Amino acid sequence: MLSENLLRYFIVVLLWLLSSSIKAEQITSANAHWPPWRVIQADGSITGVEIDILDRLTSHLNLTLSAKGCGWKRCLKHMEVGESDMMIGLFKTPEREQYMTFISPPYRIENNICFYQKSDQQININRFEDLHALTVGVVNKVVYFEKFDRDERINKFNAITDEALFRLLRANKIDTVIMACVAGDIFIKNAGFEGEFKHANYVNHVASPVYIAVSKKSPLLARIVDISQVLRSMVDDGEIKQIMSEYGVVPLKLGSFNTE
């Protein structure tokens, strides 16, 4: 029979191994406030469409998700230095690929980008080229769409948050604010700005793949193949579409809007 001391030693080792295993199964995601995709509540908890997607994905992988909130620029820094394992809601860029591995397939492939103006504003934005005469409010480090991001002829005013930009627009400090239509419409409603702003006639509607990515400094990198397979199943089986529909997220009805 084992001596009491030896038995105690084995119990300690077993508990340590179990503790290490549990810890290894926990991952952290970095999330900026961006309703309805990611919503940081007053108590610090995080909800939203993409949080539900991550919850379902990590559950399929037998992982435990810890979602933490941060400003957009800070979230990207978390991924760069390895403070967070995973991030969702990303467009792929060469700069980001230096420190993140993007998971295929993208879970969304279309994005409608709106340009918001004051409701009583007389300036018309009917086509992309009309932006060249205007000051457009953008959030620092956010990628919108390639043609806009690369065009140095557009005067872009950087701010940290969308709320700051809409307040500047209200005060006539800038001419328009660019924002994804779904997020922009919900932001205006939640901020109590309804009736103050409108969509410009020009809306950019293109294939804009949106990805989940893993930090290249995360141990989760070893499970890229598993993550990709589970994500593909969620897309093909309609699981992600169902999550979005539960939030009432539907494609923008373009109507008479001009698109490009």
Secondary structure as UniProt FT lines:
FT   HELIX           4..24
FT   STRAND          26..31
FT   TURN            35..37
FT   STRAND          38..40
FT   TURN            42..43
FT   STRAND          46..47
FT   HELIX           49..60
FT   TURN            61..62
FT   STRAND          64..69
FT   HELIX           72..81
FT   STRAND          86..90
FT   HELIX           94..97
FT   TURN            98..99
FT   STRAND          100..118
FT   TURN            119..120
FT   HELIX           128..133
FT   STRAND          135..139
FT   TURN            140..141
FT   HELIX           146..150
FT   TURN            152..153
FT   STRAND          155..159
FT   HELIX           162..170
FT   TURN            171..172
FT   STRAND          176..180
FT   HELIX           181..190
FT   TURN            191..192
FT   TURN            194..196
FT   STRAND          197..215
FT   TURN            216..217
FT   HELIX           219..223
FT   HELIX           224..236
FT   TURN            237..238
FT   HELIX           239..246
FT   TURN            247..248
FT   TURN            255..256
//
